[in-house]
């Protein structure tokens, strides 16, 4: 691997570009000043891989719907009506997601690890920080594979045009106490505003839901503001598991076309790691895929993953004879698991692993890297890239 150290470090860049709000304690420590050097041909391969994978995911999701394989994917039954409705109606637009990939550098093959399709983060780092670092150091846009912000704007424009009967106002929502989520939503809000939406923000505790009238923000003066569009950086499965009455109301609102929720419910099909098994069934030995099963892959090193886990929780690396080589605990231990063939990440001279993240928003549109151990968790660092 090759790296390029930039003269201006991330905190200087953020101040220069007017993104001071990102200089929080939970954000800055994991930003890395050195940029991964990527060849133009490698960037093109990442682009083509993500585009191909999205088409394959759509085929796999159709297979799940056609054959009612929801239980295999861990989909709560109460979500199925909304999943099927949003899948069949194109006005429920998938705004964005992020493919996590191994390889892609130094002739190492690109392999799919998983697809963060519902509540993907790393938007500010990918779309803003690495771009601002590029500009602050006198480099050109062409020296990065990064049109994420522009694609988000375009997708918001498409979302608005596909729902021309609705008032173009969108409420963005996160759970309180997660500044990283707030930073991601701030970038999305800017993109929505650039696309012509009226935008507002509220934590989940201040959002009200009416089955008859829709989604409302509770204002400090005691009034309520209604929104036809609602973006939630809250996982669909959490709503299904923890808020059954809210799910019932949202199902009614969405299926009666009174509210558009972004990302739509069907993205949970993509999010479930059990779809990796479906992909392998449909596209066996595809060069972008790793062998995946609901049973351990004996005689080869493999990775056991809970199907709806997040941030590296409850992942175990297994030896060919089934012994645990490494693992992480977490809150998802009761879930079903899948077993994915192990693949090496690209490593630097210090032995640190690099996982590529390629965003998809209508097309592949942004590359960044997470640097960490064999299991990428929430302690991984973010590395930008530069094309040379």
PELIN-V351514 format. One record per run of one state. SS is the DSSP state (2 for helix, 1 for strand, 0 for the rest). FROM is the first residue (numbers start at 0). TO is the last residue. Records with the same first field share a line. If there is no record, write none. Layout:
SS: FROM-TO  FROM-TO
This chain:
0: 0-1  5-8  17-18  22-23  28-29  38-38  66-69  73-75  88-95  102-109  116-121  136-139  143-144  146-146  162-167  174-177  194-196  210-212  218-222  227-227  232-234  242-242  255-258  262-265  271-273  282-290  293-300  306-313  318-322  327-335  341-344  347-351  360-362  372-379  387-387
1: 2-4  30-37  96-101  110-115  145-145  168-173  197-202  206-209  213-217  223-226  228-231  259-261  291-292  301-305  314-317  323-326  336-340  345-346  352-359  363-371  380-386
2: 9-16  19-21  24-27  39-65  70-72  76-87  122-135  140-142  147-161  178-193  203-205  235-241  243-254  266-270  274-281
